[in-house]
């Protein structure tokens, strides 16, 4: 039986270690995805701050080459 002062893996017999590996892998993958997402947001914000003229390029009117 499982007592209160022991780890989760000591409570059960069998392949509980495989479940722990999967859980740790999912936590690691989630942390990596969050790191990539946050760093991408930071880099985009810094790029916008350093290049304000290029940030609004889609909102500017294009000068027509044929009009004179």
C-alpha positions in Angstrom: 0.0 0.0 0.0 1.0 3.6 -0.6 1.9 5.6 2.5 1.8 9.4 2.6 5.5 10.1 2.8 6.7 8.2 -0.3 6.9 9.1 -4.0 4.2 8.5 -6.6 6.2 5.8 -8.4 6.6 3.8 -5.2 2.8 3.5 -4.7 2.1 1.3 -7.7 3.7 -1.8 -9.2 4.3 -2.2 -12.9 5.1 0.3 -15.6 4.4 3.5 -13.8 7.9 4.7 -14.7 6.8 4.8 -18.3 3.9 7.1 -17.4 6.3 9.3 -15.5 8.6 9.5 -18.5 5.7 10.5 -20.8 4.5 13.1 -18.3 8.0 14.6 -17.9 8.4 14.6 -21.7 5.1 16.4 -22.1 6.1 19.0 -19.5 9.5 19.5 -21.3 7.8 19.8 -24.7 5.3 22.3 -23.3 8.1 24.4 -21.7 10.0 24.4 -25.0 6.9 25.5 -26.9 6.2 28.3 -24.4 9.9 29.4 -24.6 9.7 29.6 -28.4 6.4 31.5 -28.4 7.6 34.0 -25.8 10.9 34.6 -27.5 9.2 35.0 -30.8 6.9 37.7 -29.3 9.9 39.4 -27.8 11.9 39.4 -31.0 8.9 40.7 -33.0 8.3 43.5 -30.5 12.0 44.5 -30.6 12.0 44.4 -34.4 8.9 46.7 -34.5 10.6 49.1 -32.0 13.8 49.2 -34.0 12.2 49.4 -37.5 9.1 51.5 -37.2 9.1 52.4 -40.9 9.1 48.8 -42.0 6.4 47.7 -39.6 3.6 49.6 -41.2 4.6 48.7 -44.8 1.3 47.0 -45.6 -0.8 49.9 -44.4 1.0 52.5 -46.6 -0.3 53.5 -50.0 1.8 52.2 -52.9 2.8 54.8 -55.4 1.5 53.8 -58.8 4.4 53.4 -61.3 2.2 54.4 -64.2 0.8 57.6 -62.8 2.9 60.7 -63.4 
